[in-house]
Amino acid sequence: MVHELAEYERAADQCHLTTGQLTGALFGPAPALFGHVAVDEADRPLGFALWFLNFSTWAGVHGIYLEDLYVRPEARGTGAGRQLLATLAAICVERGYRRLDWSMIHWNPAARFYASIGASLMEEWVPYRLTGPALTALAAQAGGPASATPTRPSA
C-alpha cells in the first residue's frame, strides 16, 4: 500500500521501499517506526498509518508524527481513515502525548476531512528537508571545531 500511496501522490518513481525494509523498520530489534492497518470484515487491508515519536521541547513530552496515512480509494468514506487517526489519538491520550502531527500535499482533498475532525492547518510553519548531495555536504562538516556530541543522561 505504500507504493499505492506514492502513486496517488504522483511520485511512484520516488518510492523504493522494499518489504524487507518495512519489516525491519517495524519489527526489527529496536523499532522506531510503528504502524496500524485498517481491515474490513473479511480481514482485507483498507488502509494504513505509519508513525514515529517526536518530542516537544516546550511541552516536555513526546508526540506522534504521522508519516503516512493511506486509505485505498474503494474504502474512502467508510470511516477507515477516521479509525486510524482515532487509534493514534487514543495512543496519545493513553501515554500522555500532547499532540498528533502530520503533513499533507497541498492538493489533497483530505484537508476537508482533517478540518472536520478538528485538525488545524499550521500556516506559520514551513517544512524543510535536507537530502542528497546537500545532506552529504553538510554531514562532511561534522566533527569540526564546534562539533556536537550526543547528549546522554549521566549515570
N, C-alpha and C positions, 0 to 999 in steps of 0.2 A: 504493500500500500504506500510505502514511502515513494516508490517510483511513480505511482499514480498521482501522488501529491505533486511531485516535481513536474509531471506532465501538465497537471491542472494549472500550475504556476508558470507555465510556459518556459520551463528550464530543465526539461528532461535530459538534455545533453550535459548538464552540470551535476547530475546525481550519479555518483559512483559507488554508493553504499552496497556492500555485499551482505548476504545472510550471515556469514561468519563474523563480520564486523559488528553487526547489530546484536548478534547473540553474545559476543564477547563484551560489548558495552553494557548490555542489560544483565547478563548472568555470570560475568567474569568474577575473579576473586575479590575485587573492590569496585563494585559498580558505582558509577557516578551518573548514570542515566537510568531513568525509571519510565515505565510505560503501562498503559492501560489499553485494552481493546474492548470495544463495544461489539456485542454479538446479538444476533436475533434468536428467536425461539429454537431454531434448528442449529444453533451454535455456529452460524456463518458470520465471519467478521464484517462489521458495518463501518467501522472507523477506528481510529486510534488517537492517543495522546502520548507524546514523548516529552519528558520534562526532567529538569535537574534543579538542584537547590541553588539559590542565590543568597545574598546576605545584605541586609540593610544596616549600614553603619550608623545611621541616625536612629533607627528603632532598636538596634542591637539584637535583632533576631533574623533567622532565616526566612526565606520566602520560596515560592516555587516560580521558576521560569519555564513557561510552556514553550518548548522549542517548536513542536509541530502538533497541530490538531487537524485531523482529516476525517471527513465522513464521505463515503462513496456517494456518487450522485444519486443513485437509486434509493439511498437511505436518508437523504437530506429532508428535513421536515418531519422526521419520525421521532425526534427527541434524543437521538443518539449523541449528538454534539452537546446538548444540554446536560445529559447524564455524565458524559466525560468531564465536562467542566465542573459539574456539581460534585463529582468524586474528588477532583483536585481541591475544590473549595473545602470539602469536608476534611481532607488531609490537613489543609492549612489550619482550620479551626481546631482540630484534634491535637495538633502538635504545637499550637501557639504561634504559627507563622502569621505575619501581618498582611501579606499580600500575595497575589497571584498575578504575574506579569506575562505579557506576550506581545509580539509584533505581528503585523499582517501586511500584505501587499495592499497598496492604496486602492486598487480597483476591485478588491474582493467584496462581493455583495454581503458577506457575513458581518460587515460593520453594523448593519441594522439589527442583526441578531445579538451582537455583543452589546449594543446600546439597550436592547430590550431586557437584558439580564442585569443591567446596572453598571456595566463596564464603562469607564470614561477614557476618552482619547487624551493622551498626554501630549498635546501640541507643543509644549515648551521643551520637550526632549527630542533630540535629533540623534538617530542611531549612527554610529561609526563602525567601520570594520577595517582591520588590517590583515591582508592576505598576500600570498605570492611573494614576488621579489621585495616588496616593501616590508613585509614581515621578516623575511630573511635578512634584509639590510639592517633593520632595527635590532634584530637578535645578535648580529655581529658586533653591536656596540655594547653588549652586556659585559660586565666584569671590568669596566674602566675604573678611573679614579674614584668615582662616586657610586661604586657598584652597590646593588641592592642584594641583601641577604634575606633568605626566608625567615620569617618570624615563627618561632615555636614556643609554646609555654615552657617555662623553666620547671624543672622537677623539684 
